[in-house]
């Protein structure tokens, strides 16, 4: 299926999810994420949800990371298609941008090549690890600047599609995707 078709379809699917179901699904995803072979790393990039778009509530994963004393890095959109990344500290101030994404106002910038694990927002993904986001390319550009061994983990409310037919050379595949019921592995076994 084409990305635009999947994007439209999955946005409609998400709109139909109740708040209680979204909360329970987000908790299930966070609990399953504990089974990933990533917890020996130090720097974890995490997106904060756009609640109006019924994105996965990543505060459960944030609690896990903080409980394990990991360095949490948050993105900030600084220009068209470009993200900067800031360490989350006790003094980090968050402000919603024009897309209603909470992001750091300022702080300690973390270079992309220092990040070990990236949790990636998405609308849909396929059985090969290809993903569909909102179509702005923020994460593809960001991931291209990361180390080759960075662990790329999608978080999805839905199971894998068979195939995304219009992938291109700029699309970066996932290593894992965590849904409410299972972990998909695309690059290695765990």
BELDA-V571757 format. One line per field, one symbol per residue. ss: DSSP state (@ for helix, = for strand, . for the rest). phi: phi as a letter, one per 40 degrees, with the letter a starting at -180 (. if undefined). burial: # if it has 9 or more other C-alpha atoms within 8 Angstrom, else .. Layout:
ss=???
phi=???
burial=???
//
This chain:
ss=..@@@@@@@@@@@@@...@@@@@@@@@@@@@@@.........===.....@@@.....@@@@@@@@@...=========..======......===.....===....=..@@@..=====..===....==.....@@@@@@@@.....=====.....=..............===....===.....
phi=.cdcccdcccccdcdcccccccccccccccccdccccbcccbbbcbcccccccfcdcccccdccccccfccbbbcbcbadgbbbbbccbccccbaccccgccaccaiccbcdccccbbcbcacaabcbgcbbbcgcgdcccccccccccccbbcbbcbccccabcbcbcccbcccabbbcbabcbbbacb
burial=..#..##..##..#..#....##.######.##.......#.########...#####.#.#..##...########...########...#..##....####.....#.#.##############.#####...##.###...##..########...#..#.......#########..#.##....
//
